[in-house]
Amino acid sequence: MNFFKIFTAIFIVTSSVVFAHSGVKDKNVKERMMLMKKMADNTKIIGHMLKGKTSFDANEAKLALERLSSLSLKTPKVFEVNATDPKSEAKPTIWDEFNEFTKLSEDLAATSAVLAVSIDTIEVLRPALKQISSGCKACHSRYRE
Ligand code: HEC
């Protein structure tokens, strides 16, 4: 397992758009950005444990993964309306391929739920974060500018 790659991935996922949502007027766009912000916050909880910024806590990790799972399930709902905003980074193809978009959300929800059950040692946290990050990336690379 390559530490550097994982931390780079988590860095990209969590900090590439620092508060892009500030100044967004559209209610739907704001809502989906806030949901994504929560995704990043929960991913960070795991990232911080891995970096040793916080101590490993299986229960906290489990909760973060459970929240990631339910946030992923909610993702298609907050993207249902094809809303736009100058600050949005959502690609219009989302609404042409909404089934595919939904599937990527459900995949991440399922992955997170499975991982939530299996987290008991810090050793499994690293591959877990990798799986989560690839779930985020699978969608971002396709549907986010
Ligand atoms: C099914 C698709 C999908 C998945 C899965 C997904 N995202 Fe996103 N994400 C998007 C889209 C689309 C945007 C752009 C939304 C916009 O700007 O209107 C976005 C935006 C973001 C933003 C920027 C929010 C802002 O304030 O502008 C962050 C941070 C983010 N995602 C984190 C994550 C993390 C972390 C994960 C994985 C745990 C994840 N996303 C999984 C589709 C997804």
Residues whose N, C-alpha, C, O or C-beta is under 5 A from the ligand:
A	BS01	HEC	V13 V17 F19 A20 H21 M33 M36 K37 M39 A40 T43 K87 S88 E89 A90 F101 L104 S105 L108 I132 G135 C136 C139 H140 Y143 R144
